[in-house]
Amino acid sequence: GSRSSEKMSLTCLGARPALRLGHRCRLRSKTTVRCASSPFGDAKNAASTSPSPFGGAAASPFGSGAKSVAADPFASAAGVSPKKHSEISSEKATKKSAGTVYRAWDDVDVFEVPPELRRPGKDAVKEHVKFYGLEDLFPGTGLEAAFNSSAEFRTGIRKAMRDDLFIEDKNMSDKANAAIRSLSSSLMVNWKASKTGYAAFTELFEQHGVAGLDGETFIHTLGALCGEDSHGSLIDITGTGRRKERHSWHQDSGLERFTVMLGFPPESDWSGVGVFSHSCKLSHPLRQDGDEGTIIQWEDLSTADLPVETIGRPEYRKGHEVMVYCDATHIHSAPDETNRESVWRFM
């Protein structure tokens, strides 16, 4: 089978029946895409379109129940500005992983895309990955402190996601649905609509002393970082313990859409790499040889390995829990050393 964006088996839930585990979830949309209304400011990018994999003509891939996202992705975040990694990084100049010496995030080079691999008509990329802290996004709530200090709370958030957003497949047995929604299963849901009104999230926050924050605000603030046009998908990509594997560089769609990741570290009060996807910053968007919106595999474009000095390994730490990047301006891979409970991916 084909690879998933994190080389994990997924189950997709929404307006369509669940896909079997191990199938790739190819996310596309009929909606016009504009990076100008993105969390990265006033970048000028041409629009891209592609068919929806969820069927039907609804603008949302999940049907009429989905809400639209505000044009300003930071409308509910009180004008929060992203962190400059160079101001807060604690990494040393180099790190060793799987026998390879990598540069610290601040020191990685932008990969100069060869002219023949560039998407026609696209200018050089000016903005790349951004990072946010939970306190930046939810000031005064105590969410950041609770999230980093309590494994029970972090796992509770993953459970609440299933309670509030998972929709059972009536064509499957209770046992099969229970397996799909288990914490050991990577699960895709629609973040824009909740059958419970996000009640499980709200109750969890109240139980753990997170002040003045309800579940809908939590989910929609994170989702809004995707920008004006978003798929409405949220994947909980489960961890399988610390493991080493080969990088598999790709883009999920090649579209000028923003991906938001919330990291779940392997333990409390932890910092390090292996939570977020590894990322290579591109000088120019890659050309699309397949259908618009389909996965772009680096190995299909070039037999050359990426220079090690261009491979970025984002660091997770307190105040650095959220990562945002544009799919068109990066290629990414599951970490060559994975070390996390899970990672959420909003699109």
C-alpha positions as CSV (number, residue, x, y, z in Angstrom):
1,G,0.0,0.0,0.0
2,S,1.0,3.6,-0.2
3,R,2.6,5.6,2.6
4,S,0.6,7.8,4.9
5,S,1.9,11.2,5.9
6,E,3.3,9.8,9.1
7,K,3.6,6.2,7.8
8,M,0.8,5.2,10.2
9,S,-2.4,3.3,9.6
10,L,-5.4,5.6,9.8
11,T,-9.1,5.2,10.0
12,C,-11.1,8.1,8.5
13,L,-14.5,9.1,9.8
14,G,-16.9,11.6,8.4
15,A,-19.7,11.7,5.9
16,R,-18.3,8.6,4.2
17,P,-17.9,5.0,5.7
18,A,-14.6,4.3,7.5
19,L,-11.7,3.4,5.4
20,R,-10.0,0.2,6.4
21,L,-6.8,0.5,8.4
22,G,-3.7,0.9,6.3
23,H,-5.4,2.9,3.5
24,R,-4.0,6.3,2.8
25,C,-6.4,9.2,3.4
26,R,-5.9,11.6,0.5
27,L,-7.3,15.0,1.5
28,R,-8.4,17.3,-1.3
29,S,-11.0,20.0,-1.6
30,K,-12.9,21.9,-4.3
31,T,-12.4,25.1,-2.3
32,T,-10.2,27.9,-3.8
33,V,-6.9,28.1,-1.8
34,R,-5.3,31.3,-0.8
35,C,-2.2,31.6,1.4
36,A,-2.8,35.3,1.6
37,S,-5.4,34.8,4.3
38,S,-3.0,32.4,6.2
39,P,-1.3,32.6,9.5
40,F,1.8,33.6,7.7
41,G,0.7,37.1,6.7
42,D,0.6,38.6,3.2
43,A,2.3,36.0,1.1
44,K,1.2,36.2,-2.5
45,N,0.3,32.8,-3.9
46,A,-1.9,31.7,-6.8
47,A,-5.0,29.7,-6.0
48,S,-5.1,25.9,-6.4
49,T,-8.1,23.6,-6.6
50,S,-8.7,19.9,-6.5
51,P,-11.6,17.4,-6.2
52,S,-12.8,16.3,-2.8
53,P,-12.2,12.7,-1.8
54,F,-15.2,12.7,0.5
55,G,-17.8,12.8,-2.4
56,G,-20.7,15.1,-2.9
57,A,-20.6,18.8,-3.8
58,A,-20.5,20.3,-0.3
59,A,-17.7,22.7,0.3
60,S,-16.8,20.9,3.5
61,P,-15.6,17.3,3.1
62,F,-17.7,16.3,6.0
63,G,-21.1,17.6,4.7
64,S,-23.3,20.4,5.9
65,G,-22.6,20.0,9.6
66,A,-19.2,21.6,9.3
67,K,-18.7,25.3,10.2
68,S,-16.7,27.7,8.1
69,V,-13.4,29.1,9.5
70,A,-12.9,32.8,10.0
71,A,-10.9,34.6,7.3
72,D,-8.4,35.7,10.0
73,P,-6.9,32.5,11.4
74,F,-6.0,34.3,14.6
75,A,-9.4,35.9,15.1
76,S,-9.9,33.8,18.2
77,A,-6.3,33.9,19.4
78,A,-6.3,37.6,20.2
79,G,-3.7,38.6,17.6
80,V,-1.1,36.1,18.8
81,S,2.2,36.3,16.9
82,P,4.2,33.1,16.3
83,K,7.4,32.5,18.2
84,K,10.8,33.1,16.5
85,H,12.6,29.8,17.1
86,S,15.9,31.5,17.3
87,E,14.8,33.5,20.4
88,I,13.8,30.4,22.4
89,S,15.8,27.4,21.1
90,S,17.7,25.4,23.6
91,E,19.2,22.9,21.1
92,K,23.0,22.6,20.7
93,A,24.6,23.3,17.3
94,T,24.3,19.7,16.2
95,K,22.4,16.5,17.2
96,K,23.1,12.9,16.3
97,S,20.3,10.7,15.2
98,A,20.5,7.2,13.8
99,G,24.2,7.8,13.1
100,T,23.6,11.0,11.2
101,V,24.7,14.4,12.5
102,Y,21.9,17.0,12.1
103,R,22.0,20.7,12.5
104,A,19.9,22.5,15.1
105,W,16.6,23.8,13.8
106,D,17.8,27.4,13.6
107,D,20.9,26.4,11.6
108,V,19.3,24.3,8.8
109,D,19.6,25.6,5.3
110,V,16.7,26.2,2.9
111,F,16.8,23.5,0.2
112,E,17.3,25.1,-3.2
113,V,14.8,23.4,-5.4
114,P,16.3,22.7,-8.9
115,P,14.6,24.8,-11.6
116,E,13.3,21.7,-13.4
117,L,11.5,20.6,-10.2
118,R,9.8,23.9,-9.4
119,R,6.1,24.6,-9.9
120,P,5.7,26.9,-12.9
121,G,4.8,30.5,-12.1
122,K,5.6,30.4,-8.4
123,D,7.8,32.9,-6.7
124,A,10.5,32.0,-4.1
125,V,9.2,31.1,-0.7
126,K,9.5,33.8,2.0
127,E,7.9,32.2,5.0
128,H,8.4,28.7,6.5
129,V,7.4,26.8,9.7
130,K,6.0,28.8,12.7
131,F,5.6,27.7,16.3
132,Y,3.2,28.7,19.0
133,G,2.8,28.0,22.7
134,L,-0.5,27.0,24.3
135,E,-0.2,30.0,26.6
136,D,0.1,32.2,23.6
137,L,-3.1,30.8,22.1
138,F,-5.1,30.4,25.4
139,P,-3.6,33.1,27.7
140,G,-4.5,32.9,31.4
141,T,-6.2,29.5,31.2
142,G,-3.5,27.4,32.7
143,L,-3.8,25.0,29.7
144,E,0.0,25.1,28.9
145,A,1.0,24.2,32.5
146,A,-1.5,21.4,32.8
147,F,-0.7,20.0,29.4
148,N,3.0,19.7,30.1
149,S,2.8,18.5,33.7
150,S,0.1,15.8,33.6
151,A,0.2,12.7,31.5
152,E,-3.3,11.9,32.7
153,F,-4.5,15.3,31.3
154,R,-2.8,14.8,27.9
155,T,-4.3,11.3,27.5
156,G,-7.6,12.7,28.6
157,I,-7.5,15.2,25.7
158,R,-7.0,12.3,23.3
159,K,-10.0,10.5,24.9
160,A,-12.1,13.6,24.7
161,M,-11.4,13.9,21.0
162,R,-12.9,10.4,20.5
163,D,-15.9,11.1,22.8
164,D,-16.7,14.4,21.1
165,L,-15.8,13.9,17.5
166,F,-15.8,10.2,16.6
167,I,-18.9,9.0,14.7
168,E,-19.5,5.2,14.8
169,D,-19.9,3.3,11.6
170,K,-23.4,1.7,11.8
171,N,-22.2,-1.0,9.3
172,M,-19.6,-2.2,11.7
173,S,-19.8,-4.2,14.9
174,D,-19.5,-2.6,18.4
175,K,-16.2,-4.4,18.7
176,A,-14.9,-3.0,15.4
177,N,-16.0,0.5,16.4
178,A,-14.3,0.2,19.8
179,A,-11.1,-0.9,18.1
180,I,-11.2,2.1,15.7
181,R,-11.7,4.6,18.5
182,S,-9.1,3.1,20.8
183,L,-6.2,5.2,21.9
184,S,-3.8,2.7,20.2
185,S,-5.5,3.5,16.8
186,S,-4.6,6.5,14.7
187,L,-7.9,8.1,14.0
188,M,-9.2,10.8,11.6
189,V,-12.3,12.9,12.5
190,N,-14.0,16.1,11.5
191,W,-13.0,18.9,13.9
192,K,-15.5,21.4,12.7
193,A,-18.6,19.8,14.1
194,S,-19.3,17.8,17.3
195,K,-22.3,15.7,18.2
196,T,-21.8,16.5,21.9
197,G,-21.0,20.2,21.5
198,Y,-17.4,19.4,22.6
199,A,-18.7,18.6,26.1
200,A,-16.0,16.0,26.9
201,F,-13.3,18.6,26.3
202,T,-15.0,21.2,28.4
203,E,-15.6,18.8,31.3
204,L,-11.9,17.7,31.2
205,F,-10.7,21.3,31.4
206,E,-13.0,22.0,34.4
207,Q,-11.7,18.9,36.2
208,H,-8.1,19.9,35.7
209,G,-8.5,23.5,36.7
210,V,-8.1,25.0,33.2
211,A,-10.0,28.2,33.6
212,G,-12.4,29.8,31.2
213,L,-11.8,27.5,28.3
214,D,-14.5,25.4,26.6
215,G,-14.0,22.5,24.2
216,E,-15.2,24.3,21.1
217,T,-12.9,27.3,21.6
218,F,-10.0,24.9,22.2
219,I,-10.5,22.9,19.0
220,H,-11.6,25.8,16.8
221,T,-8.7,28.0,17.8
222,L,-6.2,25.3,16.8
223,G,-8.1,24.6,13.6
224,A,-8.3,28.2,12.7
225,L,-4.5,28.3,12.4
226,C,-5.1,26.3,9.2
227,G,-6.3,29.6,7.6
228,E,-9.5,30.5,5.8
229,D,-9.7,27.3,3.7
230,S,-9.3,24.1,5.5
231,H,-10.3,20.4,5.0
232,G,-11.8,20.1,8.5
233,S,-9.8,16.9,9.2
234,L,-8.0,16.1,12.5
235,I,-5.8,13.0,12.8
236,D,-4.6,11.7,16.1
237,I,-1.4,9.9,14.9
238,T,-0.5,7.5,17.7
239,G,2.9,6.8,18.9
240,T,4.4,3.3,18.9
241,G,7.2,3.9,21.4
242,R,10.6,5.2,20.6
243,R,11.7,3.8,17.2
244,K,14.1,4.5,14.4
245,E,13.2,4.4,10.7
246,R,14.2,5.9,7.3
247,H,12.9,9.3,6.3
248,S,10.1,9.3,3.7
249,W,9.9,12.8,2.3
250,H,6.6,14.0,0.7
251,Q,3.9,16.6,0.6
252,D,0.3,15.6,1.5
253,S,-1.2,17.5,-1.4
254,G,1.2,20.2,-2.7
255,L,-1.6,22.7,-2.2
256,E,-1.1,26.1,-0.5
257,R,-2.9,25.0,2.6
258,F,-1.7,25.1,6.2
259,T,-1.1,22.1,8.5
260,V,-1.3,22.5,12.2
261,M,0.4,20.0,14.6
262,L,-0.2,19.7,18.4
263,G,2.5,17.6,20.0
264,F,1.9,15.1,22.8
265,P,5.3,14.4,24.4
266,P,6.2,10.9,25.7
267,E,6.3,12.1,29.3
268,S,5.7,15.2,31.5
269,D,8.1,18.2,31.7
270,W,9.9,16.9,28.6
271,S,11.7,18.6,25.8
272,G,13.4,17.2,22.7
273,V,12.8,16.0,19.1
274,G,10.8,13.1,17.7
275,V,7.3,14.5,18.5
276,F,6.7,16.7,15.4
277,S,7.3,15.7,11.8
278,H,10.7,16.4,10.4
279,S,10.6,19.2,7.8
280,C,12.7,20.5,4.9
281,K,12.1,24.2,4.0
282,L,11.9,24.6,0.2
283,S,13.1,27.6,-1.8
284,H,10.2,27.2,-4.3
285,P,7.1,25.0,-4.4
286,L,7.5,21.6,-6.1
287,R,5.9,20.8,-9.4
288,Q,2.9,18.5,-9.4
289,D,3.2,15.6,-11.9
290,G,0.0,13.9,-10.8
291,D,-3.6,15.2,-10.3
292,E,-3.9,18.5,-8.5
293,G,-4.0,17.9,-4.7
294,T,-2.5,14.4,-4.8
295,I,0.5,13.3,-2.7
296,I,3.9,14.4,-4.0
297,Q,6.7,11.9,-3.1
298,W,10.2,13.3,-3.3
299,E,11.5,10.0,-4.6
300,D,9.2,10.3,-7.6
301,L,10.9,13.6,-8.5
302,S,14.5,12.9,-7.7
303,T,16.7,10.0,-6.8
304,A,19.0,12.3,-4.8
305,D,18.9,12.3,-1.0
306,L,18.2,15.6,0.7
307,P,21.3,17.3,2.0
308,V,21.6,16.6,5.7
309,E,22.1,20.3,6.4
310,T,18.5,21.0,5.1
311,I,16.8,18.4,7.3
312,G,15.0,20.2,10.2
313,R,14.1,18.4,13.4
314,P,11.6,20.6,15.3
315,E,11.9,20.6,19.0
316,Y,9.0,20.1,21.4
317,R,9.1,21.9,24.8
318,K,6.8,23.9,27.1
319,G,5.7,27.0,25.3
320,H,6.5,25.3,21.9
321,E,3.6,22.8,21.6
322,V,2.1,23.9,18.2
323,M,3.8,23.8,14.8
324,V,2.3,25.3,11.6
325,Y,3.5,25.0,8.1
326,C,2.3,25.3,4.5
327,D,2.2,22.0,2.6
328,A,3.3,23.6,-0.6
329,T,6.5,25.1,0.8
330,H,7.9,22.2,2.7
331,I,8.4,18.5,2.3
332,H,8.0,16.5,5.5
333,S,8.5,13.0,6.9
334,A,7.8,11.0,10.1
335,P,10.9,11.5,12.3
336,D,13.7,9.1,11.8
337,E,13.5,8.7,15.6
338,T,9.9,8.9,16.8
339,N,9.5,9.7,20.5
340,R,6.0,10.8,21.5
341,E,2.6,9.7,22.8
342,S,1.0,11.0,19.7
343,V,0.8,14.1,17.5
344,W,-2.4,15.8,16.2
345,R,-2.6,17.1,12.7
346,F,-5.3,19.6,11.7
347,M,-5.9,20.3,8.0
